[in-house]
């Protein structure tokens, strides 16, 4: 299975936590860090699903510098916002349309 390797960052803004997928520029929020991360994962999967439906997923991932890996993991450096917790995230490309499985590596 092929995976897109992205970076998620989460930080507090007032009463909420905001989470961003740094490479794909998706964003969401929640009442807790976990909720914000779950919400940005869902938003990212929906974005990838839409790209797949349009036939543009591979090109956008290439243009944004997103590593595509086969089963293993890859690490890339990316500039992260200050005061953010950062997580490497692998998203199975074949299941993005189903908005299902996601693996997190810290």
Secondary structure by P-SEA (a helix, b strand, c coil): cbbbbbbbbbbbcccbbbbbccccccccccccaaaaaaaaaaaaaaaaaaaaaaccaaaaaaaabbbbbccbbbbbbbbbcccbbbbbbbbcccccccccbbbbcc
